């Protein structure tokens, strides 16, 4: 499948809703459907619940941010070649064009028995179906001293696009020439497998131009680069020789914020000027607190035909919070795809239609290796009725042959297309 057509074919190609043109069922019209989280999964789900129901489903989206902030491409802001404005979009079309009620607030509690959610404002909302896409939580106590280091500003994560993205860029700019920018990577699974390595490229690109005596130190708890490994190593050798020091099997277990020292499990301690320390991750806090994280207490098990939680009926979970199927990445594109399958299934259930028994998901992930060039990985995933999970389709998708500015233009095309698909 041509990667430039993934978004355009996502609804038709997946065969989401065979009954789309049929008369809307009264149960659907009466149902209250809540969507929690307005990222790639939640915002897409809210929009497609309306589209698949011929604009009859009653959909409310709850999201704490005033605007959509894209985690994909946010590493460019850290590297200084783009600004937050370049990755920010409005939620206004969801209400104006699609009739979705958008509430800017946070959800503090879900009562699965009473089917009620409580907002930070104190307001409560009832639901017949709730679909949550809460992203990930950072397990701060998985690294000794990290919480304290964060409090004094000695460490940052910037793993959710927002104020920390800008703060980390400012730390990079303020770093002395000859300094060390350290990135620690937890053991997989974590949100967006190639993102830490892309970040290293963006920081190295900045240093090459403005602070050439400096270096990027990557302390990776994994055995090797978790995504696009050969491509990243080729880029580092050709574009950033001497700038990037990659150390696999280096698990960071402690941090001293006052001395800016990282304790590594089996190696010597490391000091750096900027500490971008990424801890282990789990499902978003609302999923964990609701008792949905029934896979090792970290991730949410779902029925992949409709993404309903196996822990609580009528709660559907998307995106980075779920226990992913084999070879299924935790990515923005994948959350967008899951949202359409879930939205179609919910509309079908409430309309007494058959759920699509064989959905297909596609994924494309671009990584910028400098200001203009990217590399990509693409994959296709078919639902297996026998295994009751999604399995990668062998021979579909693939990797870039090398980095290029042409791929960089494709990456921006992908971004604008998926933002429109999610929000326009």
Legacy VTK file of the C-alpha trace (Angstrom):
# vtk DataFile Version 3.0
C-alpha trace
ASCII
DATASET POLYDATA
POINTS 424 float
0.000 0.000 0.000
1.355 3.463 -0.921
2.146 5.256 2.340
0.812 8.564 0.988
-2.656 7.067 0.693
-2.942 5.514 4.161
-5.164 8.284 5.488
-7.342 8.588 2.403
-8.045 4.875 2.320
-8.468 4.435 6.059
-12.274 4.396 6.118
-13.029 2.707 2.808
-10.095 0.296 2.838
-10.744 -1.020 6.321
-14.348 -1.816 5.416
-15.454 -0.354 8.695
-19.201 -0.147 8.528
-21.179 -2.211 6.077
-24.447 -0.697 7.349
-23.346 2.935 7.041
-26.185 3.953 4.717
-28.916 2.167 6.666
-31.462 3.970 8.793
-30.136 4.953 12.198
-31.432 2.844 15.076
-33.343 4.505 17.916
-30.905 3.048 20.469
-28.083 4.944 18.811
-29.978 8.217 18.786
-30.756 7.907 22.496
-27.303 6.792 23.646
-24.897 9.128 25.428
-21.380 8.490 24.097
-18.482 10.107 25.923
-14.950 10.334 24.545
-12.160 11.065 27.021
-8.951 12.463 25.551
-8.650 14.555 22.390
-5.464 13.171 20.889
-5.032 11.127 17.726
-7.304 8.405 19.101
-9.992 10.324 20.947
-10.557 13.211 18.545
-10.703 10.813 15.598
-13.162 8.578 17.429
-15.441 11.498 18.285
-15.517 12.676 14.678
-16.087 9.232 13.185
-18.815 8.359 15.687
-20.702 11.260 14.176
-19.811 10.402 10.584
-20.626 6.687 10.875
-23.965 7.468 12.549
-25.049 9.931 9.873
-24.547 12.669 12.472
-27.158 11.247 14.842
-24.948 9.913 17.667
-24.768 12.177 20.714
-21.046 12.608 21.283
-19.246 14.573 23.991
-15.449 14.967 23.942
-13.650 15.808 27.196
-10.108 17.167 26.775
-8.081 19.343 29.193
-6.109 21.209 26.505
-7.589 24.140 24.617
-6.019 22.945 21.356
-4.692 19.760 19.770
-0.943 19.376 20.301
0.797 16.800 18.119
3.403 14.618 19.794
4.584 13.431 16.356
6.831 16.229 14.996
7.284 17.777 18.456
10.945 16.728 18.404
11.425 19.381 15.695
10.429 21.998 18.277
13.070 20.663 20.667
15.648 20.844 17.872
14.588 24.405 17.060
13.556 24.043 13.412
9.820 24.371 14.164
7.641 26.071 16.779
4.667 24.868 18.804
2.411 26.780 16.415
3.475 24.392 13.634
2.109 21.377 15.546
-0.992 22.954 17.112
-4.511 22.686 15.676
-7.931 23.868 16.829
-10.743 21.651 18.078
-13.337 24.126 16.754
-14.312 22.121 13.669
-15.351 19.157 15.797
-18.149 21.238 17.254
-18.878 23.579 14.327
-18.818 21.017 11.512
-19.616 17.791 13.297
-21.880 18.757 16.181
-19.641 17.315 18.889
-19.927 18.813 22.369
-16.369 19.666 23.412
-15.685 20.195 27.121
-12.299 21.574 28.180
-11.783 19.707 31.438
-10.096 16.683 32.971
-11.727 13.438 34.055
-10.835 12.501 37.629
-13.002 9.409 38.053
-15.029 6.854 36.111
-17.666 4.766 37.876
-18.182 1.726 35.608
-21.144 0.449 37.654
-23.152 3.676 37.683
-21.778 4.694 34.250
-20.823 8.140 35.454
-17.653 10.167 35.006
-16.582 12.992 37.300
-14.749 16.029 35.977
-12.134 18.111 37.776
-14.710 20.912 37.897
-16.978 18.688 39.998
-19.513 18.168 37.212
-20.654 14.612 36.480
-21.660 13.121 33.129
-23.539 9.888 32.522
-22.815 7.581 29.613
-24.051 4.539 27.769
-20.702 4.076 26.050
-17.406 5.710 26.982
-14.332 5.631 24.813
-11.054 6.671 26.408
-7.741 7.446 24.760
-5.637 8.690 27.675
-2.140 8.220 26.292
0.497 7.092 28.763
1.538 7.800 32.316
5.195 8.107 33.246
6.164 5.800 36.106
8.371 8.307 37.892
9.292 5.999 40.777
10.784 3.475 38.351
13.959 5.618 38.482
15.252 6.517 41.918
15.358 10.279 42.497
13.606 11.202 39.239
10.570 12.799 40.812
12.796 15.005 42.978
15.012 15.907 40.007
11.933 16.917 38.037
10.740 19.140 40.863
13.928 21.206 40.767
13.999 21.307 36.954
17.134 19.179 36.645
15.359 16.598 34.466
12.623 16.802 31.852
10.753 14.231 29.784
8.809 16.235 27.156
6.995 13.020 26.238
3.709 14.847 25.860
3.789 17.874 23.569
3.387 21.056 25.575
5.311 23.273 28.010
8.066 20.699 28.610
8.741 20.605 24.858
9.577 24.302 24.941
11.484 23.974 28.232
13.716 21.210 26.860
14.536 23.302 23.792
15.508 26.185 26.073
17.820 23.894 28.047
19.459 22.811 24.785
19.985 26.431 23.740
21.425 27.333 27.145
23.819 24.374 27.233
27.513 25.241 26.933
29.423 24.325 23.803
31.247 21.175 24.803
28.366 19.999 26.994
26.531 16.678 26.992
22.838 16.217 26.264
21.804 12.851 27.741
18.709 10.898 26.696
17.732 7.777 28.613
15.331 5.266 27.035
13.288 2.742 29.048
12.741 -0.861 28.097
10.005 -1.310 25.504
7.057 -1.015 25.353
6.861 2.749 25.546
5.098 5.458 23.547
6.434 5.823 19.984
9.417 3.436 19.655
11.548 5.558 17.252
10.912 8.902 18.965
13.944 8.936 21.331
16.291 8.223 18.418
14.625 10.919 16.316
15.074 13.290 19.255
18.772 12.449 19.365
18.979 13.384 15.683
17.215 16.695 16.243
19.474 17.599 19.156
22.563 16.552 17.154
21.392 18.640 14.199
21.191 21.678 16.483
24.560 20.969 18.068
26.246 20.457 14.698
25.188 23.950 13.703
25.549 25.883 16.966
27.584 23.867 19.510
29.872 21.525 17.536
32.065 20.640 20.539
29.087 19.047 22.297
27.587 15.570 22.036
24.414 13.577 22.516
24.622 10.592 24.857
21.930 7.907 24.428
21.563 5.488 27.342
19.245 2.778 26.022
17.896 0.076 28.342
17.062 -2.048 25.290
19.392 -4.496 23.575
19.453 -2.338 20.455
17.560 0.448 18.713
13.876 -0.533 18.885
12.763 0.848 15.478
14.512 1.713 12.190
17.824 0.710 13.761
19.970 0.319 10.652
18.645 3.572 9.196
19.342 5.568 12.348
22.853 4.131 12.640
23.572 5.021 9.013
22.406 8.594 9.583
24.481 8.914 12.763
27.602 7.662 11.011
27.177 9.865 7.944
25.660 13.061 9.348
26.732 13.127 12.993
30.105 11.401 13.352
31.446 12.002 16.856
28.287 13.826 17.915
26.152 10.862 19.020
27.335 8.301 21.558
24.882 5.390 21.550
25.085 2.906 24.429
22.654 -0.041 24.357
21.945 -2.178 27.442
22.459 0.895 29.644
19.449 1.009 31.948
19.225 4.196 34.030
18.050 3.331 37.555
18.785 6.531 39.453
19.333 10.255 39.062
20.864 12.936 41.263
19.365 16.221 40.172
21.783 18.365 42.173
24.904 16.924 40.581
23.169 16.006 37.280
24.371 12.440 37.575
22.707 9.349 36.135
23.163 5.977 37.785
23.317 3.162 35.227
22.488 -0.404 36.210
25.707 -2.160 35.161
27.941 0.703 34.046
29.659 3.678 35.674
27.656 6.745 36.653
27.305 9.435 33.985
27.172 13.219 34.322
25.569 15.469 31.710
24.556 19.091 31.263
21.002 18.366 30.075
19.139 15.320 31.373
16.222 14.076 29.266
15.321 11.065 31.406
12.462 8.855 30.184
11.095 6.407 32.777
9.012 3.299 32.204
5.471 3.978 31.044
1.987 2.617 31.628
-1.553 3.286 30.500
-2.852 6.769 31.192
-3.708 7.398 34.851
-7.489 7.423 34.354
-7.262 3.914 32.848
-5.106 2.650 35.714
-7.275 4.268 38.391
-10.449 2.814 36.866
-9.037 -0.702 37.094
-8.699 -1.129 33.342
-4.953 -1.844 33.357
-5.296 -5.607 33.754
-2.128 -6.519 31.846
0.655 -6.547 34.464
-0.980 -3.537 36.066
0.394 -1.384 33.242
-1.623 -1.823 30.052
-5.278 -2.355 29.136
-6.444 -5.616 27.589
-9.146 -5.095 24.966
-11.339 -7.056 22.587
-9.678 -6.065 19.306
-12.928 -6.228 17.315
-14.382 -3.236 19.144
-11.587 -2.169 21.561
-13.831 -2.754 24.558
-11.971 -3.250 27.814
-11.938 -6.810 29.097
-12.236 -5.418 32.626
-15.388 -3.295 32.269
-18.218 -3.489 29.761
-19.070 -0.422 27.637
-15.652 1.173 28.220
-13.580 1.182 25.041
-9.876 2.032 25.132
-7.601 3.213 22.320
-4.050 4.102 21.533
-0.953 3.952 23.682
-2.791 2.673 26.783
-3.698 -0.741 25.392
-1.730 -3.970 25.515
-0.653 -3.862 21.905
-1.082 -6.757 19.504
2.084 -8.422 18.107
4.277 -5.895 16.255
1.642 -3.176 16.694
3.366 0.135 17.526
2.168 2.685 20.048
1.882 5.525 17.522
-0.397 8.405 16.621
-1.306 6.851 13.286
-2.232 3.560 14.944
-4.459 5.367 17.462
-6.210 7.092 14.548
-6.838 3.733 12.903
-8.026 2.037 16.082
-10.430 4.930 16.658
-12.232 4.259 13.387
-12.605 0.557 14.096
-13.928 1.303 17.587
-16.284 4.045 16.356
-17.695 1.772 13.663
-18.160 -1.064 16.147
-19.946 1.160 18.676
-22.305 2.511 16.029
-22.957 -1.036 14.821
-23.623 -2.354 18.338
-26.063 0.426 19.164
-27.815 -0.072 15.813
-28.082 -3.863 16.099
-25.811 -4.363 13.101
-23.066 -6.917 12.750
-19.600 -5.699 13.724
-17.017 -5.963 10.958
-15.414 -9.371 11.641
-12.126 -8.711 9.848
-10.841 -5.125 10.282
-7.464 -4.061 8.918
-5.216 -1.365 10.382
-2.350 0.448 8.710
0.459 2.477 10.206
3.049 4.938 8.959
5.701 6.539 11.118
8.157 9.189 9.937
11.268 10.257 11.831
13.108 13.475 11.011
16.862 12.910 11.078
17.672 16.586 10.464
15.593 19.657 9.659
14.330 18.366 6.289
15.104 14.656 5.843
13.116 11.730 7.190
13.043 7.954 7.312
9.854 5.930 7.654
8.450 2.569 8.638
5.039 1.337 7.484
2.987 -1.722 8.366
-0.424 -3.341 7.861
-2.250 -5.392 10.520
-5.099 -7.860 9.869
-7.472 -9.131 12.537
-7.234 -12.895 13.044
-10.482 -14.502 14.193
-8.545 -17.597 15.215
-6.039 -15.738 17.388
-8.480 -12.965 18.371
-5.843 -10.314 17.808
-4.271 -8.274 15.028
-1.346 -9.842 13.217
1.128 -8.082 10.912
0.574 -8.738 7.214
3.843 -10.144 5.909
5.149 -8.347 2.847
3.059 -5.221 3.455
4.655 -1.948 4.492
8.407 -1.692 4.896
11.240 0.747 5.534
12.833 3.663 3.729
15.907 2.737 1.678
17.594 5.849 3.125
16.820 9.306 4.478
15.812 12.003 2.007
14.223 15.427 1.687
11.542 13.865 -0.532
10.536 11.703 2.410
10.565 14.873 4.496
7.916 16.365 2.215
5.911 13.145 2.518
6.148 13.442 6.305
4.634 16.908 6.323
1.986 15.714 3.874
1.200 12.842 6.235
0.940 15.247 9.155
-1.427 17.682 7.456
-3.554 14.817 6.124
-3.936 13.069 9.467
-4.607 16.347 11.288
-7.371 17.057 8.793
-8.690 13.514 9.092
-8.778 13.866 12.861
-9.995 17.430 13.281
-11.351 19.027 10.108
LINES 1 425
424 0 1 2 3 4 5 6 7 8 9 10 11 12 13 14 15 16 17 18 19 20 21 22 23 24 25 26 27 28 29 30 31 32 33 34 35 36 37 38 39 40 41 42 43 44 45 46 47 48 49 50 51 52 53 54 55 56 57 58 59 60 61 62 63 64 65 66 67 68 69 70 71 72 73 74 75 76 77 78 79 80 81 82 83 84 85 86 87 88 89 90 91 92 93 94 95 96 97 98 99 100 101 102 103 104 105 106 107 108 109 110 111 112 113 114 115 116 117 118 119 120 121 122 123 124 125 126 127 128 129 130 131 132 133 134 135 136 137 138 139 140 141 142 143 144 145 146 147 148 149 150 151 152 153 154 155 156 157 158 159 160 161 162 163 164 165 166 167 168 169 170 171 172 173 174 175 176 177 178 179 180 181 182 183 184 185 186 187 188 189 190 191 192 193 194 195 196 197 198 199 200 201 202 203 204 205 206 207 208 209 210 211 212 213 214 215 216 217 218 219 220 221 222 223 224 225 226 227 228 229 230 231 232 233 234 235 236 237 238 239 240 241 242 243 244 245 246 247 248 249 250 251 252 253 254 255 256 257 258 259 260 261 262 263 264 265 266 267 268 269 270 271 272 273 274 275 276 277 278 279 280 281 282 283 284 285 286 287 288 289 290 291 292 293 294 295 296 297 298 299 300 301 302 303 304 305 306 307 308 309 310 311 312 313 314 315 316 317 318 319 320 321 322 323 324 325 326 327 328 329 330 331 332 333 334 335 336 337 338 339 340 341 342 343 344 345 346 347 348 349 350 351 352 353 354 355 356 357 358 359 360 361 362 363 364 365 366 367 368 369 370 371 372 373 374 375 376 377 378 379 380 381 382 383 384 385 386 387 388 389 390 391 392 393 394 395 396 397 398 399 400 401 402 403 404 405 406 407 408 409 410 411 412 413 414 415 416 417 418 419 420 421 422 423
